[in-house]
Amino acid sequence: MERKKRFGKAKIQTNEKELIQINYFKKNKPIIIFLVKFFIIFAILEFTIISIDLSFLTNLITSIIGVFLKIPYAKNTLFVNSTNFVITNSCTGLISLSILTAITLPLKRMVLEKRLLIILIGGALVLIANIPRIILVIYSGFFGFDTNFVHELTWFLMSGLIVVIWYYGLKLIQKEKDFSKLI
């Protein structure tokens, strides 16, 4: 008799766990769908950015930085003492822009034009802010700092800028106070 009670209890507990999991999914379904859309959009954009020829943009960024810092450069390479800095597609700021795009496009209850406006204005700010970020990374090498560390640190700061742009873009353009309605 005791075994039957134990098995019966275990079955009830299993059903309760399944119900909790189902309720959890139902409760968080909009967030899960938003995250799936985010990762799909971001993956497609990042793969595209890494795969296409952006030499016109990498060369332009290299020349801007070379002229500003008065250091020699050729195509997408900056020559600093014994170190060469190569500006790649990932250095253009487009990856940061793809993050902004990936968190803005999946929003619901917002017309596409407003989402595109946030992406365009925010994208311009991100691309402009990216130039001083790269300058700071290269300039840090002059003072003996670990440029890889500075690069990672400034990339995280750039990610923070993306969140700020997204947040204030939604507040100013969409005039939304409760972001949960948009997800």
Residue pairs with C-beta under 8 A, 6 or more apart in sequence:
25 32
30 108
30 183
31 183
33 106
34 106
34 107
34 183
37 102
37 105
37 106
38 102
38 103
38 106
39 102
41 98
41 101
41 102
41 105
41 106
42 98
42 99
42 101
42 102
45 94
45 98
45 101
45 102
46 95
46 98
49 89
49 90
49 92
49 94
49 95
49 98
50 89
50 90
52 89
54 89
54 92
54 94
55 75
55 76
57 89
57 92
57 94
58 75
58 76
58 87
58 88
58 89
58 91
58 92
59 75
59 76
59 87
61 76
61 87
61 91
61 92
61 130
61 131
61 134
62 73
62 75
62 76
62 77
62 78
62 87
63 73
64 131
65 71
65 73
65 78
65 87
65 131
65 134
65 135
65 138
66 72
66 73
66 78
68 135
69 78
69 135
69 138
69 139
71 78
71 79
71 80
71 138
72 78
72 79
73 79
76 86
76 87
76 88
77 84
77 85
77 86
77 87
78 84
78 85
78 86
78 87
78 138
80 138
80 141
80 142
81 141
83 141
83 147
85 137
85 138
85 141
85 147
87 134
91 130
91 134
92 127
92 130
93 126
93 127
93 129
93 130
93 158
94 127
96 126
96 130
96 155
96 158
96 159
96 161
96 162
97 119
97 122
97 123
97 126
97 127
99 159
99 162
100 118
100 119
100 122
100 123
100 126
100 162
100 165
100 166
101 119
101 123
103 162
103 166
104 115
104 118
104 119
104 122
104 166
104 169
105 115
105 119
106 183
107 115
107 170
107 182
107 183
108 181
108 182
108 183
109 181
109 182
110 174
110 176
110 182
114 173
114 174
117 169
117 173
118 165
118 166
118 169
118 170
118 173
121 165
121 169
122 162
122 165
122 166
122 169
125 161
125 165
126 158
126 161
126 162
126 165
129 158
129 161
130 158
133 154
133 155
133 157
133 158
136 150
136 154
137 147
137 150
137 151
137 154
138 147
140 146
140 147
140 150
141 147
170 176
170 179
170 182
171 177
174 182
176 182
